Amino acid sequence: MQEKLDLIKNNKSVALLAPTFPIDFKYPNIIGMLRELGFNKVTELTYGARMVNWAYVNYIKENPEQKVYIASPCPTIVAFIQAQYPELVKYLIPVVSPLVSMAKIYKKNNKDHKVVFFSPCYAKQNIEAPKYKEFVDLVITFRELREIFDALGIKEKDFKRKYYFDFFIREYTKIYPISGGLGKTSHISQFFDKDEILVADGLGRIKPVLEDIKNGKSKYRFLDILNCPGGCIGGPAIYNQNISIDQRREIVRDYTNISSKATMGKLQGKVDYAEDIDFGVDY
């Protein structure tokens, strides 16, 4: 862990917070706590998610003949399809995740900063980030971050003043980690009938649908699917596992309502800020 702390303290660095962070850390205290840890800047992935939505909409418009579209922000889902259903890889939407999107955007604007992502997900740490070392320098889970704060005596009660994020953000994509958040915020429903869209989480629910698609029996054309229960709010690297999925969902929604007006302003990220960045990926 000391090596990770040294990377933060010995370099200009930005903390990218996964949008599930309010489950484990109080807002806006967490911003001050991360600055105390040594970060020059702190921000969310919400603008990266906005750009993923933009790329999804453009892809569907440009490829209207595609039979099925499978959302691809979850590295576990992508890896599962690649391993178990290689014939369906062609249906994965070839767009990076909000993490990689935001990391690319940040690196473009701050080439001298290290990018550190704080995650509720081990797959981001072990599967996705290693593929994007050019943009993501380090992934620390929420569990690890809580342990770091405890070891260094960094406490929420000591950071009560108003803190604000330092880089592009958006308001409505704060619900991205809730199952169905991608489809809802990207307005995918404009392209499909209601019964052609599947929102599901957990491989137990998803696998039968993939089997049907493989066998040409599925009615679904757009799959908004995530591995963890409830979506990323069910991530196994969340520190407080005693909070139910329903409670986690409400925490994220409450945070969305409370924080949006307070943090937007001049930081509102618009599409044209990142038009020259490639958000595509090959599977």
ZAFIMAR-898505 format. One record per atom (N, C-alpha, C, O): x, y, z; residue in three letters. Coordinates in steps of 0.2 Angstrom, whole numbers, padded with zeros to 4 digits, always signed. Atoms other than C-alpha are relative to their C-alpha. Layout:
XYZala/...
This chain:
+0004-0006+0000met/+0000+0000+0000met/+0004+0006+0000met/+0002+0011-0003met/-0005-0006+0000gln/+0015+0012+0003gln/+0002+0002-0007gln/+0002+0008-0008gln/-0002-0002+0007glu/+0019+0011-0015glu/-0005+0004-0003glu/-0004+0009-0007glu/+0006-0004+0003lys/+0002+0017-0020lys/+0000+0007+0003lys/-0002+0012+0000lys/+0000-0006-0003leu/+0003+0031-0007leu/+0006+0005-0003leu/+0005+0011-0004leu/-0006-0003+0003asp/+0020+0036-0014asp/-0002+0003-0007asp/+0000+0009-0009asp/+0002-0002+0007leu/+0013+0037-0032leu/-0004+0007+0001leu/-0003+0011-0003leu/+0004-0005-0001ile/+0000+0049-0025ile/+0004+0006+0002ile/+0003+0012-0001ile/-0003-0005-0004lys/+0011+0060-0014lys/+0006+0003-0004lys/+0007+0009-0004lys/-0006-0002+0003asn/+0026+0061-0026asn/-0001+0002-0007asn/+0003+0004-0011asn/+0001-0002+0007asn/+0017+0066-0042asn/-0007+0004+0000asn/-0010+0004+0005asn/+0007-0003+0001lys/+0003+0077-0048lys/-0005-0005-0001lys/-0003-0010-0005lys/+0004+0006+0001ser/-0012+0066-0047ser/-0007+0003+0001ser/-0009+0008+0004ser/+0007-0001+0000val/-0031+0066-0049val/-0003-0006+0002val/-0002-0012+0001val/+0005+0006-0002ala/-0044+0055-0040ala/-0006+0000-0004ala/-0010+0005-0004ala/+0006+0001+0004leu/-0057+0049-0051leu/-0005-0005+0005leu/-0003-0010+0006leu/+0004+0004-0004leu/-0072+0043-0040leu/-0006-0004-0004leu/-0009+0000-0008leu/+0006+0004+0003ala/-0084+0029-0046ala/-0006+0003+0003ala/-0006+0005+0009ala/+0006-0003-0003pro/-0102+0036-0044pro/-0003-0004+0005pro/-0009-0002+0008pro/+0002+0003-0005thr/-0105+0023-0031thr/+0003+0002+0007thr/+0001+0000+0012thr/-0004-0002-0006phe/-0094+0032-0018phe/-0004+0002+0006phe/-0002+0001+0011phe/+0004-0003-0006pro/-0108+0040-0008pro/-0003-0006+0005pro/-0004-0005+0011pro/+0002+0006-0005ile/-0112+0022-0001ile/+0005-0001+0005ile/+0003-0003+0011ile/-0005+0001-0005asp/-0096+0022+0008asp/+0003+0006+0003asp/+0006+0006+0008asp/-0004-0006-0002phe/-0090+0040+0009phe/-0005+0006+0000phe/-0009+0007-0005phe/+0004-0006+0000lys/-0099+0056+0014lys/+0002+0005-0004lys/+0008+0007-0005lys/-0001-0006+0004tyr/-0101+0070+0002tyr/-0002+0006+0003tyr/-0007+0006+0006tyr/-0006-0001+0004pro/-0093+0083+0000pro/+0007-0002+0004pro/+0012+0000+0002pro/-0006+0002-0005asn/-0081+0077+0015asn/+0005-0004-0004asn/+0011-0002-0003asn/-0005+0005+0004ile/-0073+0064+0003ile/+0005+0004-0004ile/+0010+0002-0005ile/-0005-0004+0004ile/-0066+0078-0008ile/+0006+0003+0004ile/+0011+0002+0002ile/-0005-0003-0004gly/-0057+0086+0006gly/+0005-0006+0003gly/+0011-0005+0004gly/-0004+0005-0003met/-0051+0069+0013met/+0005-0002-0005met/+0011-0004-0004met/-0005+0002+0005leu/-0043+0064-0004leu/+0005+0006-0001leu/+0011+0004-0003leu/-0005-0005+0000arg/-0035+0081-0005arg/+0005-0001+0005arg/+0011+0001+0004arg/-0004+0001-0006glu/-0028+0078+0012glu/+0005-0006-0001glu/+0011-0006+0001glu/-0004+0006+0002leu/-0021+0061+0005leu/+0005+0002-0005leu/+0010-0002-0005leu/-0005-0002+0005gly/-0011+0071-0008gly/-0002+0001-0007gly/+0002+0003-0011gly/+0002-0001+0007phe/-0022+0073-0023phe/+0000+0007-0002phe/-0003+0011+0003phe/+0001-0007+0003asn/-0021+0089-0033asn/-0007+0002-0002asn/-0009+0007-0001asn/+0007-0001+0002lys/-0038+0087-0040lys/-0004-0007+0001lys/-0002-0012+0002lys/+0005+0006-0001val/-0054+0076-0037val/-0006+0001-0004val/-0008+0007-0005val/+0006-0001+0004thr/-0068+0073-0048thr/-0004-0007-0001thr/-0001-0012+0002thr/+0004+0006+0001glu/-0082+0060-0053glu/+0001-0002-0007glu/+0005+0000-0011glu/+0000+0003+0007leu/-0084+0049-0068leu/-0006+0002-0004leu/-0007+0000-0010leu/+0006-0002+0003thr/-0100+0058-0073thr/+0000+0003-0007thr/-0004+0001-0011thr/-0001-0002+0007tyr/-0094+0067-0088tyr/+0003-0005-0004tyr/+0001-0005-0010tyr/-0002+0006+0004gly/-0085+0051-0094gly/-0006-0004-0002gly/-0007-0006-0008gly/+0006+0003+0002ala/-0102+0043-0093ala/-0004+0003-0005ala/-0007+0000-0009ala/+0004-0004+0005arg/-0110+0057-0103arg/+0003-0001-0007arg/-0001-0002-0011arg/-0003+0001+0006met/-0097+0054-0116met/-0001-0007-0003met/-0002-0008-0009met/+0002+0006+0002val/-0101+0036-0116val/-0007-0001-0003val/-0008-0004-0009val/+0007+0000+0003asn/-0119+0039-0119asn/+0000+0003-0007asn/-0003+0001-0011asn/+0000-0003+0006trp/-0115+0051-0133trp/+0003-0005-0005trp/+0000-0005-0011trp/-0003+0005+0004ala/-0104+0037-0141ala/-0005-0005-0002ala/-0005-0008-0008ala/+0005+0005+0001tyr/-0118+0024-0139tyr/-0005+0002-0005tyr/-0007-0001-0010tyr/+0005-0003+0004val/-0131+0035-0147val/+0003+0000-0007val/-0001-0002-0012val/-0003-0001+0007asn/-0119+0039-0162asn/+0001-0007-0003asn/-0001-0008-0009asn/-0001+0007+0003tyr/-0115+0020-0164tyr/-0006-0003-0002tyr/-0007-0006-0008tyr/+0006+0003+0002ile/-0133+0015-0164ile/-0003+0003-0007ile/-0005+0000-0011ile/+0002-0003+0006lys/-0137+0028-0177lys/+0004-0002-0006lys/+0001-0002-0012lys/-0004+0002+0006glu/-0123+0023-0188glu/+0000-0007-0002glu/+0002-0009-0007glu/+0000+0008+0002asn/-0126+0004-0187asn/-0007-0002+0002asn/-0008-0007+0006asn/+0007+0002-0001pro/-0145+0003-0188pro/-0002-0007-0001pro/-0007-0010+0001pro/+0001+0007+0003glu/-0144-0014-0196glu/+0002-0006+0005glu/+0000-0011+0004glu/-0002+0005-0005gln/-0136-0023-0181gln/-0006-0003+0004gln/-0010+0000+0006gln/+0006+0004-0003lys/-0147-0036-0174lys/-0001+0001+0008lys/-0006+0002+0010lys/+0001-0001-0008val/-0143-0034-0155val/+0006+0004+0002val/+0011+0004-0001val/-0005-0005-0003tyr/-0133-0021-0145tyr/+0001-0002+0007tyr/-0004-0002+0011tyr/-0001+0001-0007ile/-0125-0026-0129ile/+0004+0005+0003ile/+0010+0006+0001ile/-0004-0006-0004ala/-0119-0012-0117ala/+0006-0004+0003ala/+0006-0009+0005ala/-0007+0003-0002ser/-0101-0015-0112ser/+0004+0004+0005ser/+0010+0004+0005ser/-0004-0003-0005pro/-0096-0004-0097pro/+0002-0005+0005pro/+0007-0003+0009pro/-0002+0004-0005cys/-0095-0019-0086cys/+0006-0005-0002cys/+0004-0009-0006cys/-0005+0004+0002pro/-0078-0028-0088pro/-0001-0008+0001pro/+0001-0012-0002pro/+0002+0007-0001thr/-0085-0044-0080thr/-0004-0003-0005thr/-0004-0008-0008thr/+0005+0002+0006ile/-0099-0045-0093ile/+0004-0001-0006ile/+0003-0006-0010ile/-0004+0001+0006val/-0087-0042-0107val/+0004-0006+0000val/+0004-0010-0005val/-0004+0006-0001ala/-0075-0055-0101ala/-0004-0006-0001ala/-0002-0011-0004ala/+0004+0006+0000phe/-0089-0067-0098phe/-0002-0002-0008phe/-0002-0008-0010phe/+0002+0001+0007ile/-0096-0065-0116ile/+0006-0002-0004ile/+0005-0007-0009ile/-0005+0002+0004gln/-0079-0066-0124gln/+0002-0007+0002gln/+0004-0011-0003gln/-0002+0006-0002ala/-0075-0082-0114ala/-0006-0006-0002ala/-0004-0011-0004ala/+0005+0005+0001gln/-0092-0091-0115gln/-0005+0001-0006gln/-0008-0004-0008gln/+0004-0001+0006tyr/-0101-0083-0130tyr/+0004+0004-0005tyr/+0002+0009-0007tyr/-0004-0004+0005pro/-0088-0078-0143pro/-0004+0002-0006pro/-0002+0007-0009pro/+0004-0002+0005glu/-0101-0078-0156glu/-0004+0006+0001glu/-0007+0009-0004glu/+0004-0006-0002leu/-0110-0064-0147leu/+0005+0006+0001leu/+0002+0012+0002leu/-0005-0005-0001val/-0094-0053-0146val/-0002+0006-0005val/-0001+0012-0003val/+0001-0005+0005lys/-0099-0044-0162lys/-0006+0004+0002lys/-0007+0010-0001lys/+0005-0004-0002tyr/-0114-0037-0153tyr/+0001+0005+0006tyr/-0002+0009+0008tyr/-0003-0004-0005leu/-0104-0029-0139leu/+0001+0007-0003leu/+0004+0008-0008leu/-0001-0007+0003ile/-0105-0010-0142ile/+0007+0002+0001ile/+0010+0002+0007ile/-0007-0001+0000pro/-0087-0005-0146pro/+0002+0007+0003pro/+0005+0011-0001pro/-0001-0007-0003val/-0086+0010-0134val/+0003-0002+0007val/+0001-0006+0011val/-0003+0001-0007val/-0075+0011-0118val/-0005+0002+0005val/-0010+0004+0004val/+0004-0001-0006ser/-0082+0012-0101ser/+0001+0007+0003ser/+0005+0011+0000ser/-0001-0007-0003pro/-0085+0028-0091pro/+0007+0001+0003pro/+0010+0007+0003pro/-0007-0001-0003leu/-0068+0025-0082leu/+0005+0002-0005leu/+0008+0007-0004leu/-0005-0001+0006val/-0058+0024-0098val/-0001+0007-0003val/+0003+0010-0005val/+0002-0006+0004ser/-0068+0038-0106ser/+0003+0006+0004ser/+0006+0011+0002ser/-0002-0006-0004met/-0065+0050-0091met/+0008+0000+0001met/+0011+0006+0001met/-0008+0000-0001ala/-0046+0045-0089ala/+0003+0002-0007ala/+0008+0006-0006ala/-0002-0003+0007lys/-0044+0049-0108lys/-0001+0007+0000lys/+0004+0011-0002lys/+0002-0007+0000ile/-0052+0065-0106ile/+0005+0004+0005ile/+0007+0009+0003ile/-0004-0004-0004tyr/-0042+0070-0091tyr/+0007+0000-0002tyr/+0011+0005-0001tyr/-0007+0000+0002lys/-0025+0064-0098lys/+0001+0005-0006lys/+0006+0008-0006lys/+0000-0005+0005lys/-0029+0075-0113lys/+0001+0007+0002lys/+0005+0011+0000lys/+0000-0007-0002asn/-0031+0090-0103asn/+0006+0001+0006asn/+0008+0007+0007asn/-0005+0000-0006asn/-0018+0086-0089asn/+0005-0006-0001asn/+0005-0011+0003asn/-0004+0006+0002lys/-0004+0075-0097lys/+0005-0001+0006lys/+0008-0007+0006lys/-0005+0001-0006asp/+0007+0078-0081asp/-0002-0003+0006asp/+0001-0004+0011asp/+0003+0003-0006his/-0005+0070-0069his/-0001-0007+0000his/-0002-0010-0006his/+0002+0007-0001lys/-0007+0052-0063lys/-0007+0000+0001lys/-0010+0004+0005lys/+0007+0001-0001val/-0024+0046-0064val/-0001-0006+0005val/+0001-0012+0003val/+0001+0005-0005val/-0030+0036-0049val/-0008-0001+0001val/-0012+0004+0002val/+0008+0002-0001phe/-0048+0027-0049phe/-0001-0003+0006phe/+0002-0008+0008phe/+0002+0003-0006phe/-0057+0023-0034phe/-0007-0004-0001phe/-0012-0001-0004phe/+0004+0005+0003ser/-0068+0008-0037ser/-0004-0005+0005ser/-0001-0007+0010ser/+0004+0005-0004pro/-0082-0003-0029pro/+0001-0007-0003pro/-0002-0012-0001pro/-0001+0006+0005cys/-0076-0017-0042cys/+0007-0002+0000cys/+0011+0001-0002cys/-0006+0003+0001tyr/-0062-0029-0042tyr/+0002-0001-0007tyr/+0008-0001-0009tyr/-0001+0002+0007ala/-0064-0032-0061ala/+0003+0007-0003ala/+0007+0006-0008ala/-0003-0006+0002lys/-0060-0013-0064lys/+0008+0000+0001lys/+0012+0002-0003lys/-0007+0000-0003gln/-0044-0016-0054gln/+0004-0005-0004gln/+0010-0004-0006gln/-0004+0006+0002asn/-0039-0033-0061asn/+0000-0002-0007asn/+0004-0005-0010asn/+0001+0002+0007ile/-0046-0034-0079ile/+0000+0006-0004ile/+0004+0006-0009ile/+0001-0006+0005glu/-0050-0017-0086glu/+0006+0005+0000glu/+0009+0006-0005glu/-0005-0005-0001ala/-0037-0005-0079ala/+0007-0002-0003ala/+0010+0002-0007ala/-0006+0002+0003pro/-0022-0016-0084pro/+0001+0001-0008pro/+0006+0001-0011pro/+0000-0001+0007lys/-0027-0014-0102lys/+0001+0007-0003lys/+0002+0008-0009lys/+0000-0008+0002tyr/-0027+0005-0102tyr/+0005+0003+0005tyr/+0004+0009+0008tyr/-0005-0003-0004lys/-0011+0008-0093lys/+0003+0007-0002lys/+0005+0011+0002lys/-0001-0006+0003glu/-0008+0023-0104glu/-0004+0006+0003glu/-0002+0012+0004glu/+0005-0005-0002phe/-0023+0032-0096phe/-0001-0001+0008phe/-0002+0004+0011phe/+0002+0001-0007val/-0026+0024-0079val/+0006-0003+0004val/+0009-0008+0002val/-0006+0002-0004asp/-0011+0023-0067asp/-0001-0004+0005asp/+0004-0008+0007asp/+0001+0004-0006leu/-0019+0015-0052leu/-0007+0000+0001leu/-0011+0004+0000leu/+0007+0001-0002val/-0035+0008-0046val/+0000-0002+0007val/+0004-0007+0009val/+0001+0001-0007ile/-0039+0008-0027ile/-0007-0002+0001ile/-0011+0002-0001ile/+0007+0002-0001thr/-0055-0001-0021thr/-0002+0004+0006thr/+0002+0007+0010thr/+0002-0003-0006phe/-0066+0007-0008phe/+0002-0003+0006phe/+0003+0001+0011phe/-0003+0004-0006arg/-0061-0006+0004arg/+0007+0003+0002arg/+0008+0004+0008arg/-0007-0002-0001glu/-0043-0001+0002glu/+0000+0007+0002glu/+0004+0009+0007glu/+0000-0008-0002leu/-0047+0018+0003leu/-0002+0001+0007leu/+0001+0005+0011leu/+0002+0000-0007arg/-0056+0015+0020arg/+0006-0002+0004arg/+0007+0002+0009arg/-0006+0002-0004glu/-0041+0006+0026glu/+0005+0005+0000glu/+0009+0006+0006glu/-0006-0005+0000ile/-0029+0020+0021ile/-0002+0006+0004ile/+0002+0008+0008ile/+0002-0005-0004phe/-0040+0033+0029phe/+0001-0001+0007phe/+0003+0003+0011phe/+0000+0002-0007asp/-0041+0023+0045asp/+0007+0000+0002asp/+0009+0002+0008asp/-0007+0001-0002ala/-0022+0020+0045ala/+0003+0007+0001ala/+0008+0008+0005ala/-0003-0007+0000leu/-0018+0039+0042leu/-0004+0004+0005leu/-0002+0010+0006leu/+0004-0004-0004gly/-0031+0045+0054gly/-0004+0006-0003gly/-0005+0011+0000gly/+0004-0005+0004ile/-0041+0055+0040ile/-0007-0002+0001ile/-0009-0007-0001ile/+0006+0002-0002lys/-0058+0056+0047lys/-0005+0005-0003lys/-0004+0011-0004lys/+0005-0004+0003glu/-0074+0063+0039glu/-0002+0006+0004glu/-0003+0012+0001glu/+0002-0006-0004lys/-0078+0074+0054lys/+0004+0006+0000lys/+0003+0012+0002lys/-0005-0005+0000asp/-0063+0084+0051asp/+0000+0004-0007asp/+0004+0009-0008asp/+0000-0003+0007phe/-0068+0089+0033phe/-0008+0002-0001phe/-0011+0000-0005phe/+0007-0002+0000lys/-0085+0098+0036lys/-0002+0006-0005lys/-0008+0007-0006lys/+0001-0006+0004arg/-0083+0114+0025arg/-0002-0002-0007arg/-0002-0008-0009arg/+0002+0001+0007lys/-0090+0115+0007lys/+0006-0002-0004lys/+0011+0002-0005lys/-0005+0002+0005tyr/-0079+0106-0006tyr/-0003-0001-0006tyr/-0009-0003-0007tyr/+0003+0000+0006tyr/-0081+0106-0024tyr/+0005-0004-0005tyr/+0011-0004-0004tyr/-0004+0004+0004phe/-0075+0094-0038phe/+0004+0005-0005phe/+0002+0011-0005phe/-0005-0005+0004asp/-0061+0101-0049asp/+0000-0001-0008asp/+0003+0003-0011asp/+0000+0001+0007phe/-0065+0094-0066phe/-0007-0001-0003phe/-0012-0001+0001phe/+0007+0001+0003phe/-0079+0091-0079phe/-0004-0005+0004phe/-0002-0010+0005phe/+0005+0005-0003ile/-0095+0083-0072ile/-0006+0001-0003ile/-0007+0006-0007ile/+0007+0000+0002arg/-0113+0080-0076arg/-0004-0002+0005arg/-0002-0005+0010arg/+0004+0001-0005glu/-0128+0079-0066glu/-0004-0007+0000glu/-0004-0011+0004glu/+0005+0005+0001tyr/-0140+0066-0073tyr/+0004-0007+0000tyr/+0001-0012+0002tyr/-0004+0007+0000thr/-0126+0052-0075thr/+0002-0002+0006thr/+0006-0007+0007thr/-0002+0002-0006lys/-0124+0051-0057lys/-0004-0006+0002lys/-0001-0010+0007lys/+0004+0006-0001ile/-0137+0037-0057ile/+0003-0006-0004ile/+0000-0011-0004ile/-0003+0005+0004tyr/-0126+0027-0069tyr/+0001-0007+0003tyr/+0000-0012+0000tyr/-0001+0006-0003pro/-0121+0014-0056pro/-0006-0005+0002pro/-0005-0010+0004pro/+0006+0003-0002ile/-0139+0009-0053ile/-0002-0004-0006ile/-0002-0001-0012ile/+0002+0004+0005ser/-0145-0005-0064ser/-0005+0003-0005ser/-0010+0006-0002ser/+0004-0004+0005gly/-0153+0003-0080gly/+0002+0007+0000gly/-0001+0011-0004gly/-0002-0007+0000gly/-0144+0019-0077gly/+0002+0002-0007gly/+0001+0008-0009gly/-0003-0001+0006leu/-0135+0018-0093leu/-0006+0002-0005leu/-0006+0007-0009leu/+0006-0001+0005gly/-0151+0016-0104gly/-0004+0006+0002gly/-0006+0009-0003gly/+0005-0006-0002lys/-0161+0029-0094lys/+0004+0006-0002lys/+0000+0011-0005lys/-0003-0007+0001thr/-0148+0043-0095thr/+0002+0001-0008thr/+0003+0006-0010thr/-0002-0001+0007ser/-0143+0039-0114ser/-0006+0000-0004ser/-0006+0001-0010ser/+0007-0001+0004his/-0162+0039-0119his/+0000-0005-0006his/-0002-0004-0011his/+0000+0005+0005ile/-0159+0023-0128ile/-0007-0002-0003ile/-0008-0005-0008ile/+0007+0002+0001ser/-0178+0020-0128ser/-0003+0003-0007ser/-0007+0001-0010ser/+0002-0003+0006gln/-0179+0032-0143gln/+0001-0005-0006gln/-0002-0004-0012gln/-0002+0004+0005phe/-0172+0018-0154phe/-0003-0007+0000phe/-0003-0010-0005phe/+0002+0006-0001phe/-0181+0003-0148phe/-0007+0000+0003phe/-0009+0004+0007phe/+0006+0001-0003asp/-0198-0003-0143asp/+0001-0002+0007asp/+0006-0005+0009asp/-0002+0001-0007lys/-0200-0005-0124lys/+0001-0008+0001lys/+0006-0009+0005lys/-0001+0007-0001asp/-0201-0024-0125asp/+0007-0003-0003asp/+0008-0009-0003asp/-0007+0002+0003glu/-0184-0025-0135glu/+0006+0002+0004glu/+0011+0000+0003glu/-0006-0003-0005ile/-0174-0017-0120ile/+0000-0005+0006ile/-0005-0005+0009ile/-0001+0004-0006leu/-0168-0029-0107leu/+0005+0004+0005leu/+0010+0006+0004leu/-0004-0003-0006val/-0162-0021-0090val/+0001-0006+0005val/-0004-0008+0008val/-0001+0006-0004ala/-0154-0035-0080ala/+0007+0000+0004ala/+0012+0003+0001ala/-0007+0000-0003asp/-0140-0038-0067asp/+0000-0007+0003asp/-0005-0010+0005asp/-0002+0006-0003gly/-0132-0054-0061gly/+0000-0005-0006gly/-0005-0006-0010gly/-0001+0004+0006leu/-0126-0068-0073leu/-0006-0005+0000leu/-0007-0008-0005leu/+0005+0005+0000gly/-0140-0080-0067gly/-0006+0003-0004gly/-0010-0001-0007gly/+0006-0003+0004arg/-0153-0068-0076arg/+0002+0001-0007arg/-0002+0001-0012arg/-0002-0002+0006ile/-0142-0063-0090ile/+0002-0006-0005ile/+0000-0006-0011ile/-0002+0005+0004lys/-0136-0080-0096lys/-0005-0003-0004lys/-0004-0005-0010lys/+0006+0003+0004pro/-0153-0087-0102pro/-0001+0004-0006pro/-0003+0002-0011pro/+0001-0005+0006val/-0155-0071-0113val/+0006-0001-0005val/+0004-0001-0011val/-0005+0001+0004leu/-0138-0074-0120leu/-0001-0006-0004leu/+0001-0007-0010leu/+0001+0007+0003glu/-0142-0092-0124glu/-0006+0001-0005glu/-0005-0002-0011glu/+0005-0001+0005asp/-0158-0086-0133asp/+0002+0004-0006asp/+0001+0002-0011asp/-0002-0004+0006ile/-0149-0073-0143ile/+0005-0005-0004ile/+0004-0005-0010ile/-0004+0005+0004lys/-0136-0087-0148lys/-0004-0004-0004lys/-0002-0006-0010lys/+0004+0005+0003asn/-0150-0098-0153asn/-0005+0004-0005asn/-0010+0000-0008asn/+0005-0004+0005gly/-0160-0084-0163gly/-0007+0000+0003gly/-0011+0001-0001gly/+0006+0000-0002lys/-0174-0084-0151lys/-0002+0006+0005lys/-0008+0006+0007lys/+0001-0005-0005ser/-0173-0068-0141ser/-0004+0006-0004ser/-0003+0007-0009ser/+0004-0006+0002lys/-0185-0053-0143lys/+0004+0006+0001lys/+0003+0012-0001lys/-0003-0006-0002tyr/-0172-0041-0136tyr/+0005+0002-0005tyr/+0008-0002-0008tyr/-0004-0003+0005arg/-0162-0029-0146arg/+0006+0004+0004arg/+0011+0005+0001arg/-0005-0003-0003phe/-0153-0019-0133phe/+0000-0003+0007phe/-0005-0003+0011phe/-0001+0003-0007leu/-0146-0027-0117leu/+0004+0005+0004leu/+0010+0007+0003leu/-0003-0004-0005asp/-0142-0015-0102asp/+0002-0004+0006asp/-0003-0005+0010asp/-0002+0006-0004ile/-0133-0028-0092ile/+0006+0002+0004ile/+0011+0004+0002ile/-0006+0000-0004leu/-0121-0028-0077leu/+0000-0006+0005leu/-0005-0009+0006leu/-0001+0007-0003asn/-0114-0042-0067asn/-0002+0000+0008asn/-0005-0005+0010asn/+0002+0000-0007cys/-0117-0036-0049cys/-0007+0001+0002cys/-0011+0004-0002cys/+0007-0001-0002pro/-0134-0036-0039pro/-0001+0007+0000pro/+0002+0011+0004pro/+0001-0007+0000gly/-0142-0020-0042gly/+0004+0005-0004gly/+0003+0011-0005gly/-0005-0004+0004gly/-0128-0014-0054gly/+0006+0001+0004gly/+0008-0003+0008gly/-0006-0001-0004cys/-0112-0007-0048cys/-0001+0002+0007cys/+0004+0002+0011cys/+0001-0001-0007ile/-0120-0002-0032ile/+0001-0007+0005ile/+0001-0006+0011ile/-0001+0007-0003gly/-0118-0021-0028gly/+0007-0002+0000gly/+0008-0008+0001gly/-0007+0002+0000gly/-0100-0021-0030gly/+0004-0003+0006gly/+0002-0001+0011gly/-0003+0004-0006pro/-0090-0033-0019pro/+0006+0004+0003pro/+0008+0002+0009pro/-0005-0004-0003ala/-0076-0020-0016ala/-0003+0006+0004ala/+0001+0010+0007ala/+0003-0005-0004ile/-0089-0008-0007ile/+0002-0002+0007ile/+0001-0008+0009ile/-0002+0002-0007tyr/-0083-0007+0011tyr/-0006-0002+0004tyr/-0005-0007+0008tyr/+0006+0002-0004asn/-0100-0007+0019asn/-0005-0005-0003asn/-0009-0002-0006asn/+0004+0005+0003gln/-0108-0023+0014gln/-0006-0001+0004gln/-0010-0006+0002gln/+0006+0001-0005asn/-0121-0022+0028asn/-0006+0004-0003asn/-0012+0003+0000asn/+0005-0005+0002ile/-0131-0009+0018ile/-0004-0004-0006ile/-0001-0007-0010ile/+0004+0003+0005ser/-0145-0017+0007ser/+0000+0003-0007ser/+0002+0009-0007ser/+0000-0003+0007ile/-0146-0015-0012ile/-0005+0006+0000ile/-0004+0011-0003ile/+0005-0005+0000asp/-0162-0005-0009asp/+0003+0007+0003asp/+0001+0012+0001asp/-0003-0006-0003gln/-0153+0007+0003gln/+0005+0003-0004gln/+0006+0009-0004gln/-0006-0003+0004arg/-0138+0009-0008arg/-0003+0004-0006arg/-0001+0009-0008arg/+0003-0003+0005arg/-0150+0013-0022arg/-0002+0007+0002arg/-0002+0012-0002arg/+0003-0006-0002glu/-0158+0027-0012glu/+0006+0005+0002glu/+0005+0011+0001glu/-0006-0005-0001ile/-0141+0034-0006ile/+0002+0003-0006ile/+0004+0009-0006ile/-0003-0003+0006val/-0135+0036-0024val/-0005+0005-0003val/-0004+0010-0005val/+0005-0004+0003arg/-0152+0044-0029arg/+0000+0007+0005arg/-0001+0012+0002arg/-0001-0006-0004asp/-0151+0056-0014asp/+0006+0004-0001asp/+0005+0010-0001asp/-0006-0004+0002tyr/-0134+0061-0018tyr/-0001+0003-0006tyr/+0001+0009-0007tyr/+0001-0003+0007thr/-0139+0064-0036thr/-0004+0007+0001thr/-0003+0012-0002thr/+0005-0006-0002asn/-0153+0076-0029asn/+0004+0006+0003asn/+0003+0012+0002asn/-0003-0005-0005ile/-0142+0085-0016ile/+0006+0003-0004ile/+0007+0009-0003ile/-0006-0003+0002ser/-0126+0087-0026ser/+0000+0004-0007ser/+0004+0008-0008ser/+0000-0002+0007ser/-0131+0091-0044ser/+0000+0008+0000ser/+0005+0010-0004ser/+0000-0007+0001lys/-0135+0110-0042lys/+0006+0003+0004lys/+0009+0008+0002lys/-0005-0003-0004ala/-0121+0112-0029ala/+0007+0000-0004ala/+0012+0004-0003ala/-0006+0001+0002thr/-0107+0106-0040thr/+0001+0001-0008thr/+0006+0000-0011thr/-0001-0001+0008met/-0111+0110-0059met/+0003+0006-0001met/+0010+0006-0002met/-0002-0007+0001gly/-0109+0128-0063gly/+0005-0001-0006gly/+0004-0004-0011gly/-0005+0000+0005lys/-0093+0131-0074lys/+0003-0007-0002lys/+0006-0008-0007lys/-0003+0006+0001leu/-0088+0113-0072leu/-0004-0005-0005leu/-0002-0010-0006leu/+0004+0004+0004gln/-0102+0106-0083gln/+0003-0002-0006gln/+0005+0002-0010gln/-0004+0003+0006gly/-0094+0095-0096gly/-0005+0000-0006gly/-0010-0003-0005gly/+0004+0000+0006lys/-0101+0097-0113lys/+0004-0004-0006lys/+0010-0005-0005lys/-0002+0004+0005val/-0099+0086-0128val/+0006+0003-0004val/+0011-0001-0005val/-0005-0003+0004asp/-0088+0098-0138asp/+0007+0000+0003asp/+0012+0001+0000asp/-0007+0000-0004tyr/-0074+0097-0124tyr/+0004-0006-0002tyr/+0010-0006-0001tyr/-0003+0006+0001ala/-0070+0080-0130ala/-0001-0003-0007ala/+0000-0009-0008ala/+0002+0003+0007glu/-0075+0078-0148glu/+0006-0003-0004glu/+0005-0008-0008glu/-0006+0002+0004asp/-0057+0074-0154asp/+0003-0007+0004asp/+0008-0009+0002asp/-0002+0006-0003ile/-0055+0059-0142ile/-0003-0006-0002ile/-0009-0006-0003ile/+0002+0007+0003asp/-0057+0041-0148asp/-0003-0004+0006asp/+0001-0006+0010asp/+0003+0004-0005phe/-0069+0032-0137phe/-0002-0007-0002phe/-0005-0011+0002phe/+0001+0007+0002gly/-0069+0016-0147gly/+0004-0005+0003gly/+0009-0003+0006gly/-0004+0006-0003val/-0063-0001-0142val/-0001-0006-0005val/-0006-0007-0008val/+0000+0006+0004asp/-0059-0017-0152asp/-0001-0006+0005asp/+0003-0007+0010asp/+0001+0006-0003tyr/-0066-0033-0145tyr/+0002-0006-0004tyr/+0002-0012-0001tyr/
